[in-house]
């Protein structure tokens, strides 16, 4: 006995020395919790969403990025809407996603990610299913076993060793069924083990499989028994089995058959990253030190291909639940939500879900577990109603069927920090290059004018004419006028090429559908996980984004009419030309004797001057007064060379008070040299700005209150029943 204690002590010393000698590969990223006010929406609704971006590494929960992308996907994974949203320093954000592009009812998905998250698997982006145009059926338990799935611990079984299979039993709507009797039976009819499902609908059954035998799981509920085939055991495949005892992790490689010189063992957790703990050994003890939460052990070959893996959770800890009433008055919900929203460094999210509403996501599972791991089994139902002890058991069963999915271990080992291709977005930027049309880039710069705010930005060009310019946050649809300047700050002719951002394709993900009947199939989950692979590039159908950059002599062509177009359309008078410009509205109101002709832009009137009379007309640089408008509008088109709509920031260079812009008319033979443009307009992807407070209307009735607490000390989600009173 004493010899065994000494050997164990020496083995621990070996692992401690090995761990101290290894530097962790800290492949940190960001995670997103994306919460929606509800999961059932009517067509043309605007989906209300909020959430948080976090980095759960080295004790840090604040994000690196200041922006995230939110998309609405249809059932075929086409992107219907794409938005760019800003978050505050703590990672919190709000969004409103329009559904006007939805043409058919059914299941849709809201997806969210940051630029930094794109370095790793898209399967781990935040994904929230929503139902649009349909109602969830009433959730009622049917008769008999309705749906059962099974999956072996570690993904497969090997011969001759005690292992477990995890079973999940739910009704047709996905609601867990507890107390269901389960038994593992071999092909001779012998019962090897029995068990019952817990409140979560999960059960773990241990037995010793043999490769030459076939096994079935018998599931009995309300007198109805269904059988499922259990995947066969491999005779010689290696498999990791692990357990945690206090702060020590014990492991054994089943079917190791001696030493494993060509294999490696790695340890991973969010806070410490990926650590090589030595060459493969058939068994051992690893001190975990300060590691908390989920730890994964990988057995790989010499180049990093994963042969087997095992994920475990240490002692489960819950963040303290905020004080909650059993009954909340409907007219005080808004104030109550605002009061609990943030306190003591915590971010608290609360939602009211109806009894029949499904597919609600929780911050704890999305940030702590599903952002790194993928399982063929659903996350345990009722998990967020349970105490810490029951949660720990359910979580361990789910993790035993999951695989680490955020990144490929082989790639991480081979590339190290070269994995990071996409950097966090800290500022809004415009980037591109000035082509060789203007070759003397030495000392040259690029100036950008925000045509909405009139803010001006500039940056120098590098020796190859490339630039990256940081700008203040701007709303989507904002245009910038870009102009190249030489070293003497004079505008020069150049070809400005903008580099547009790319967006990730949609990775394979869990598909959701409405149940059709209260009687559903029972099935076994086959060996292997959902395979990777990418779908073709997605196309945004609902949002028209200007990616082409029009470099014309007179700015945008739809705001400019030249002599060629005048002759092409055979315009007769100036008023006809103006009516042909999409951005200009011309109205005649004879009752307004002072100014019967109203000329305005369909981009809206300026708020700078409530008495604005619309667009000013400039005839060869001179302002046309109201009493002259009628005569000028009837000017023959044969006398006109060009007509151009000037934005406010352009018009103010010609005349006073043109707060809505101006119509610049140049007659044939007039001096045109001073109106030539040497820049381009560019409309980059801007922020979708949410204005006003969130809608918090909840009608009286019984609800499920869903709460998420995100703090530096932990992330915990809760669910409880509440009553909303009148």
N, C-alpha and C positions, 0 to 999 in steps of 0.2 A: 504494500500500500504506500509506504514511504517513497519507494522508487518511482511509483506512478506520479506522486505529487511533485517530486523533483523534476521528472521529465516534462510534466505540464508547465512547471515554472520556467524551465529552460526554453520551452517552445514559445511561451509568452514573451520572454526576453528577445528571442529571435525576431518575432513579429514587430515588437516595439522598435528594435534597432532598424528593421527594414522600413517601417513606416517613417521613421525620423530621417532616413536617408533619401526618401523619395519626395520630390516636389509635386504638388497637385497640379493637374491641368484644369485650371478654373474656367471651364467653358460656360460662363454665366450668360444669361439671356434675360428676357422679360416675359412676363405672363400677363394675361388680360382676363379679368372677370367682366363679362358683358351681361348685364341684367336688363330685362325688358319689363315694362310695367305689367304686361300680361302676355300670354302666348296665343291668344285668340283675337284676331283682328278682322274688321270688315274691309271690303275693297275701298280704296281711296283713303283709308285711314293713314295717319302719320304715326309710325311706330316710335313710341317714347322709350329711350334706352339711356342707361347710365352705368357707370362701372369704375374700374380702377386699373391702372397699369402698374405693375410691381416688378421688382427684381429681388428674388428670394435667394440671395447669395451673400455670404460673409456678413450676415446680420443686417443687411440693407433691404428695405422694402420700397424705397423711393426709386422711380424709374430713371433711366438714362435719357430716354426719348421725351420730347415735348409734344409729339404728334403721333397719331395712330390713324389707320385706315379702316373704315367700316364699309362692308359690302352687303347687298341683298342678293342672294343667289336663288335661282329657281330650282326645280327638282332635277333638271338636267345639268345643273352646275354652271349655267350661264350667269354672268354678273349683270343684274338688272340696274343696280344703282351702286355707285362708288362715291364715298365721301372721305374727306380728310378732316380730322377733328383734333383740336388742341386739348391738352390736359394740363392741370395745374402742377405745382411743384411736388405735390403729394401723389400725383398720378390720377386724380379724379377727373372724370369727363362726363359730359351729357351729349346726346345726339338725338336728332329727329330724322327718321328715315322715311321718305315718301314712298307710297305704294302705287302711285298713278301708273307705273309701267306694268303692273300686274294685269295680265289679260285672261287668266284662268284661275279658278279657285283651287286650293290645295295646300301642300306643305312647301314652305320656303325656309331659307336659312339666312341668318344674319351672322356674318363672319367679321372678325376683327384681328388686326395684327399691327405691329410696329415694323419699321425698317430693320431694326436689329434682330427681330424674330425671324426674318427671312433667311438668316444664316443656317437655320436648322429646319427640321421637318415641318411642312405645312399642315401635317396631320394634327399638330399641337396648337394651331391657331384657335382662338376662342370661336366657338360655333354654337349658336342658339337657334333651334328650330322654332318656327312660328306657323300657325295655321291661319290662312287668309281666305275669307269668304265662306268658311264652313264652321260648324260648331262641334266641339268634342261631344261624342256620345255620352250618355249618362253612365257613370262607372258603377256597375253592379256585379257582384261575384256570381258566376254561373255555376253549374253543377259539374263535378268531375275535374280532373286535371286539365288545365287549359293550355299552359305553355311551360315547358321545362327545357332547360339547356344545361349541358354538363361540359366540364373542361378539366383536364388533368393539371395538377400543380406543376409549374414549370413548363407547361405546353405539351408534354408527352410523358409516357410511362416507360420504365425500363424493367427488365425481368429480375425477379427474385428479391426485391427490396420493398419495405413498407413505404407506401406513397398514398397520396390522397387525390380524390377527384372532388371538385366543387360543383354542386348542383344549385341551380337557380330556378325557383318555381314561382310563377306569377299567374294572375288571371289574364284574360284576353286583352285588357287595357294596360298591362304592365304593372299592376298593383300586386305587391308581394302577398303570398299565401303562406301563413305559418302553420306549423303542426302537421305538415304533410309527411306521411311515412315513406321512407326510402330504404331500399335494401339492394346490396350488390350480390348477384347470383352468378355462379359459374355455369359452364355448359353441361355440367352433370346435375344441375339443380340444387347444388349446395349453396346455402346462404353464408356469405363471408363476413358481412357486417351490416348493421342497420343504423338508422338515424332518423331525425325529424328536422324539418326546416325551422329556422328561427324566425323572429319577427321580420327580419330582412328578406325572408324567402330563400336564404342561403343555408347550405349544409355541407359539411366536409366529411367524407367517408374514407377511412383508411383501410387498405388491404394490400396483400402481396400478389401482384399479377405475375403470371407465367406467359412466356412468349407463345407457347403452343396452345394456349387456352383462349376461349372467347368468354367475355363477360357482359352482363346486362345490368342496367339499373332499373329496378321496378319502383314505380311511383304510384302510391295509393292515396286517394282522397275521396271522401264521401262514397266509399264502396266501389269506386272505379279505379282499376289498375292499368297503367300503361308502362310498356317497357321500352328502353332505349339502349342501343348498342354502345358499349364503352370502347374507345379506341384501343387497339392491341398494343402490347408492350414490345419494345425493341430488345433484342437479345444482347446487343453489345454496345449500345450507344451510351456515352458518358453523360451524367446528369448531376448537377449541383444540388445538394440539400443543405439548408442552413437553418440556424436557430439563434436567437438572441437570449442571453442570460445576463441580466444586469447591463454592464457596459462592455461585455465581451460577445463577439460573434463567433460561433462555432460552425464549421463547414465540413462537409465530406463529399468527395466526388465518387458517385456510384459508378461501378464498372471501370474504375481507374486501373485496376490490375497492376499496381506498383507505381513507380515514379512517373512523372509527366514532364520530362525535360523540354519538350517542344511546345509546352503550353504556358500561359501566363494567367495570373489572377489580378483583377482590378477591382477597386472599391469606388463607388460613386455615391455622393449625396449632394444636395443643392448648395449647402453652405461651403463645402470643401472641394467640390469638383471631383475629377477623376484621378485616382491615385493607383500607381502600380505597386502591388504589395509583394511581388516576387514571382519566380517561376512556379508553375503548377505543382501542387502537392496533393496527395490523395486525401488529406485531412489537416485540420489545424484550428487554431484559435486566434482571432484578430481582436485586439483592444480597440474599442470604438472611441474612447476618449470623450470629447464633448459633442459627438455626433448625436443629433436628435432628428426625429421624423423618420423618413423613409431612407433606407440604405440598400443599395443593390450591389451584389457580387457578380462579376463576370468571369467565366472561364473561357479563354480565347486560345486560338492557335498562335504561332509565333509572329504572325503578321496582323493579328487583331480581329480575325473572324470569330464571332461569338459561337462557342460550342454549346454553352448552357449558361443560364443566369437565374438568379434568385433574388427577389426583393422582399425586404422585411421592414416592419415598423417597430420602433422602440416604444416605450411606454407612452400611451396616448395621453395628450394633454389638451384640455379645453380652455379657451378664453372665457372669462366670466360672462355669463348672459346678462344683458341689460335688464333692468327692472321693467316688466311688461304688465299692463293691465289685462284683465280678462274681457273687459268690455271697453270699446272706444266709441265716442260719439262721432257720427259721420261728419259734422261740421267742424270738428277739431282735428281731423286727421292730418291736414296740411301742416298745422302748427306742431303737431306731435312728431311728424316725420322730420321737420326742420330742426326740432329740438334735439333729436337723437342722432342727427346726421353726422356730427363730428364732435368728439369730446375726448379730452385726455390723450391726444395723439392718435385716437382711433378713428377709422372711417367706418360708418355703420350704414348699411343699405337695408331697406325694408320694402316689402311688396305684399299686396293682398291678393291671394289666388283663390278662385272658387273651388268647390269640391271636385268638379269634373275636369278642371283645367289640368293639363299634363305638360311634360317636357320642361318644367322649370329648372333652371340651372342654379347652382350654389357656388359661392366664392371658394369655399374650402376645397371642394372636389375639383373645381376647375383650375385653381391656382396651385394647390399642393400635390395633386395626384394626376389628374387627366392631362395636365400640361406636359408631363414627362412620360406617362405610361399609357398604354393602350391594351385593353382587354376585350376578348370576344363576349364577355358577360357584362350586362349593364351594371352601373354603379349601384351598390346596395340600396334598395328601396327602404324607406323609413329610417335611413341612417341618421338623418338630422333631427329625428325625434328621440334618439337613444341617448343613454348615459355614456360616460367615457369607457366603461368596461365593455359594454356591448359593441360600441363603435370600434374598439380595438380589434375584437374578434372578427367583425364583418370586414374591416379594412384589410386585415391580414389575409383573409380568404380571397378577397378580390385581387390583392396584389400578387398572390401566388399564381394567379392565372394570367397576369399581365406581363407585357414585355416593355422594356425601356424603348422609347420611340422618338425622343427629341432629336437625337443625332446618331449616326452610325459610329460605333466604337472604333472600327477600323479607320475611318476617315479622321476621327479625332486624334488617334495615335499618330497617323502618318503626317497629318497637316499641322497639328498643334494650332497655334493662333492664326495660321493661314486659312483656317476655316472661316474667319470673319471677312467676308466680302462686302457686306452691307453694314454701314456705321449708323449709330443712333442719330436721329434728326434733332438737332438742338436749335436750329433756326430755319426759317423759310429761305430758300435760295433760288437764284436763277443762274444757270450755268450753261456754258457752250463755248463757242470759239468764233473768232473773226477770221474769215478765210483770207487766202493769199491775194484777193482782189485789192486789199490794202496791205501791202507787204511790209511797210515800215512800222512794225509794232513796238519798236523800242521807245519807251516813254509814253506809249499810247494808253488810253483808258477807255472804259465803257461807262456811260451814264444811263441810268434808268429813271424814268418819271412815272410815278404811280398816278394814273389818270383819274383816280377817284379821290385820293387824299392830297394830291400834288406834292407828296414827299419825293425827294430826289436822292438817289444813291449812286455811288460810283465805285469802281474797282479798277486796278491796273491789269493790263494784259501781260501774260508771260511771254517768253521769247517765241513761242509757237502760236501766239494769239489766243490762248485759252484763258477762260475766266470762270470764277465762281463768286457770285455776289450775294451776300446776306442782306435780306430786306425784312422790314417789319411784317408782322402777321397781316394778311390781307384776305378778304372774303372771296369765295369762289366767284368767278365771273369778272374779277378785276383785271384790267388791261394795263400793261406797262409799255411805254414808248422807249425804245432802246436806241442809243446814238453813240457811234464811235467818235472819240475825240483824239486829235493828235497831241503831241507833247506841249504844244502851245495852246491847248484847250480850244481848238477850232474844230467844228464838225467836218468829217471827211467821209467820202464814199467808201462803203465797205459792204461785204456780204456777211451778215451775222447769222450764224448757225446755232440754234438752240438745241440742247441735249434734253430730250424728254425723259421723264422717269418711266421705268418699266414696272410691271406689277406681276405678282406671282400667279401661276395657274392654280386651279383648284385641285387639291390633293384628295385621294379617296377618303371618305369619311362615313360615319354611321348614317344610315338612311332611316328616316322616320316615316310612318304611315298610320293612317287611322285604321282601327280594328273594324272589321266588317261583321263579325259575329261573336257571340259570347263563347263559341266553341272554336278553339284554335289548336294548331298542331303541337305535338311534343317532338323535340328533336335533340340529337346530340350534336355538339360542336366538333367538327373534324379537327385533326391535327393541323398545326400551322396557324399563323396569324394573317390578318389582312395584308396582302402584298402591297408594296409601294407602287411607284410608277406615277406618271403625271398625265393628266388629261390635256388636250390641246389648249392653246391660249384662249382665255375667255374674252368675251366682247361685251362692253358696257352698252346696253341697249337704251337705257332711259336717259342717260346723261350725254349731251353733245359737248364734247371737249375739243377745243380748237388746238390741234397739235401742229397743223401747218402754220408757217409763219410768212405772212404776206409782205414781201418787200416790194412796194410799188412807189411810184413817183408821188402819188397822191394818197398815201395812207391806205386804208381799206377800200377796196373797189366798190363795195356796196354803199359807201358814203361819198362816192366821187363819181361824177358823170363828165366824161370828156367829149370832145368834138365827135369822135368816131361813134360813140354810143348815141349821141343826139341825132346823128344822121341815120344810124341803124334803126332807131325806133320812130323816126320821123316825128319828133316832138314839134309842136307848133309854137307854144309859149313857155315862159319860165314856169308858170304854175303847173304845166304838164310834166316838166322835168322833175319838179319837187315831188309831185305825186308818184313819180316812178322810183323815188328813193325809199327803200323799205323803212328806214329809220325816221322818216319825216312824216308828220301828220299835218294836212292842210284842211282847214275848215272855214266856211264862210257863214257869218252870222249877221244879216242885215240889221237886226235889232240893236247891235252894238255900233252906234254911229261913230264913236271915237276910233274904234279899231275893229272893223268888221272882219278883217282877215286874221285868223289865228293860226300861227305856224308853230308847231311844237315837235319835240322829239319823243318817240315812243319809249325811250329809256326812262321817262319820268321827268318831272319838273324839279328844279333845285329847291332845297329847303332854306337856302341862304337869303332869299328875298321873296316874301309872301306875295308881293305885288308884281312879280315878274310877268312880263307879257309874252313869254315864250322865246322863240329863236329870233335873234336880230338878223337882218339882211344887210350884208356888206356888198355894195356894188363898186367894183374896182377899188376897194379899200375904204370907200365912204359909207357911212351909216345911213340907211334909208329910214326916214321918219314914218310914223303911222299914216299920215295923210298922203304919203307918196307910194305906199305899198300897192295900192290897186293898179296904178300905172306901171310900176315895175314888174308886177306879176304877169301883166299882159305883154311884156317885152317879147318881141319875136325871137324864137329859138335860133334863127339864122344869125343873130347878132351876138350869140353867146358862145364862148370858147369852153369854159368849164364851170361846173357848179359843185361845191364841196361843203359837206357838213363838218363844221369845226366843233370839237369838244370844248367845254368851258375853259380848260387850261390853255387851249390854243387860241380861242376867240379873244381872251382878255389881252392878248398881245396886240390886237387890232383896234379894240374899242372898249369903252367903259360899260359896266353893268350887264355884260353878256353872261349872266350866271348860269344860263341853261345851254349856252353854246351859240353858234351863229351859222348862217348860210352865206358862204362866200361865193359871189358871182363874179366871174372875170369875163369881160367882153372881148370880142375878137380885136386884136391889135393892141390890147393893153399890155403894159410892162409886166411880164410874168416871172422875171428872174428872181425876185425876192421871196417867192412862195415855194421854192423847191425843197423837198424833204430828203434828208440823207439817213434816215433811220427807219425802223420797223416797229409795228405794234406786235405785242405778244400777250396772249392770255393764258397764263400757267394755271396749274391745278391749285386752287385756293381752298381756304377753310370753309366748311359748312358751319355757320354761326348759329347758335341756338339763343333766341331771345325770349325773355319772359320766364316765369316760374313754371315748373313741371305741373302737369295736370294731376290732381290727387282726388278726383271725384270717385267716391266709393259709396254705393247704395247700401242701405241697411240690410243686414243678413249675416249668415255664418260664413266665415272665411278661414283659410289657412294663412297664417302670418309667416312669411319667409324672411329671415333676417341673416345678415352676414356681417361679421365683425372682423375688420382687417386692422391689425396693429403690429408694432415692432416685436411684440412678445408672442404673436401667434395669429392664426386665421381660423376662425370657427364659424360654422353656419348652424342655424337653428330653424326648426319648424314647429309651430304650435297652433292650436285652434283658438280663434277669437271670435267675438260677436261685435259687429258694428251696429250701434243703436242709432235711432233717429235723433 
